[in-house]
Amino acid sequence: MRFTETPLSGAFVVEFDKIEDDRGYFGRAYCAREFEEHGLDPTIAQVNLSGNFAKGTIRGLHYQAPPHSEVKVMRCINGAIWDLIVDMRPDSPTYLKHFGIELSSENQKALYVPEQFAHAYLALTDGAQAFYSASAFYTPGAEGGLRYDDPALGIDWPIPVEIVSEKDASWPLLG
Ligand SMILES: Cc1cn([C@H]2C[C@H](O)[C@@H](COP(=O)(O)OP(=O)(O)O[C@H]3O[C@@H](C)C(=O)[C@@H](O)[C@H]3O)O2)c(=O)[nH]c1=O
């Protein structure tokens, strides 16, 4: 597996090496040992699958407050999504900065999202499906969010956002 750190320290793009033969290919989509060797948390408490009818559907930005903070490893298994993280570590030099990347069934990239990051994704295709692990159990009482259109974050989404849940449209603005 290949781990490339993003401009937000601690967050990594994860790619896998393919071993190809006449049948197709084999690759490790996840390996606890390799994660540990790269200083990444391999814990998996949940594996989630979410599907979206239409492109332009957004989910997030979400996080869970300590002690329920979670690492997520995001992957897109159908179509394409724009996956985006915001650094919420108050002491970080990149506090409130964001990073976005296309994850798709074609490029087969994954994004390792550390604890104390808010996370969202935008469906870039109809029928996009995300498949991802979380290191902590879903704890609704610990859930927090940021607005995808908060001017303080200044996120330039690659396509227009068309479908937003009531919850995600209602997160408070920063400041
Ligand atoms: C996330 C989650 C939701 N649910 C329930 C709550 C609700 O009834 C329904 C849909 O929940 P939501 O609207 O929060 O789903 P969604 O907007 O897809 O939430 C997800 O968004 C992305 C961006 C993330 O980063 C994830 O961690 C998660 O927060 O599923 C669970 O039972 N377990 C879970 O782990």
The ligand as a MOL file (V3000), in Angstrom:
LIG
                    3D

  0  0  0     0  0            999 V3000
M  V30 BEGIN CTAB
M  V30 COUNTS 35 37 0 0 0
M  V30 BEGIN ATOM
M  V30 1 C -23.5630 7.8060 10.6120 0
M  V30 2 C -24.6750 6.9040 11.1570 0
M  V30 3 C -26.0020 7.2110 10.9770 0
M  V30 4 N -26.9700 6.4170 11.4750 0
M  V30 5 C -28.3920 6.7630 11.2420 0
M  V30 6 C -28.8280 8.1100 11.7680 0
M  V30 7 C -29.8850 8.5170 10.7570 0
M  V30 8 O -31.1360 7.9260 11.1030 0
M  V30 9 C -29.4030 7.9230 9.4550 0
M  V30 10 C -28.6710 8.9080 8.5530 0
M  V30 11 O -27.7080 9.5780 9.3350 0
M  V30 12 P -26.9050 10.8220 8.7840 0
M  V30 13 O -27.8360 11.7560 8.1220 0
M  V30 14 O -26.0580 11.3610 9.8930 0
M  V30 15 O -25.9990 10.1260 7.6850 0
M  V30 16 P -24.7660 10.7290 6.8830 0
M  V30 17 O -25.0530 12.1400 6.5440 0
M  V30 18 O -24.4590 9.8120 5.7920 0
M  V30 19 O -23.6060 10.6900 7.9810 0
M  V30 20 C -22.2830 10.4060 7.6020 0
M  V30 21 O -21.7770 11.5250 6.8870 0
M  V30 22 C -20.4080 11.4200 6.4990 0
M  V30 23 C -20.0220 12.7170 5.8490 0
M  V30 24 C -19.5310 11.0260 7.6130 0
M  V30 25 O -18.4090 11.5170 7.7840 0
M  V30 26 C -20.0230 9.9130 8.4690 0
M  V30 27 O -19.2250 9.7550 9.6080 0
M  V30 28 C -21.4620 10.1270 8.8550 0
M  V30 29 O -21.5350 11.2310 9.7630 0
M  V30 30 O -28.5520 6.8330 9.8200 0
M  V30 31 C -26.6600 5.2630 12.1700 0
M  V30 32 O -27.5500 4.5220 12.6300 0
M  V30 33 N -25.3430 4.9240 12.3330 0
M  V30 34 C -24.3460 5.7010 11.8620 0
M  V30 35 O -23.1310 5.3550 12.0310 0
M  V30 END ATOM
M  V30 BEGIN BOND
M  V30 1 1 1 2
M  V30 2 2 2 3
M  V30 3 1 2 34
M  V30 4 1 3 4
M  V30 5 1 4 5
M  V30 6 1 4 31
M  V30 7 1 5 6
M  V30 8 1 5 30
M  V30 9 1 6 7
M  V30 10 1 7 8
M  V30 11 1 7 9
M  V30 12 1 9 10
M  V30 13 1 9 30
M  V30 14 1 10 11
M  V30 15 1 11 12
M  V30 16 2 12 13
M  V30 17 1 12 14
M  V30 18 1 12 15
M  V30 19 1 15 16
M  V30 20 2 16 17
M  V30 21 1 16 18
M  V30 22 1 16 19
M  V30 23 1 19 20
M  V30 24 1 20 21
M  V30 25 1 20 28
M  V30 26 1 21 22
M  V30 27 1 22 23
M  V30 28 1 22 24
M  V30 29 2 24 25
M  V30 30 1 24 26
M  V30 31 1 26 27
M  V30 32 1 26 28
M  V30 33 1 28 29
M  V30 34 2 31 32
M  V30 35 1 31 33
M  V30 36 1 33 34
M  V30 37 2 34 35
M  V30 END BOND
M  V30 END CTAB
M  END
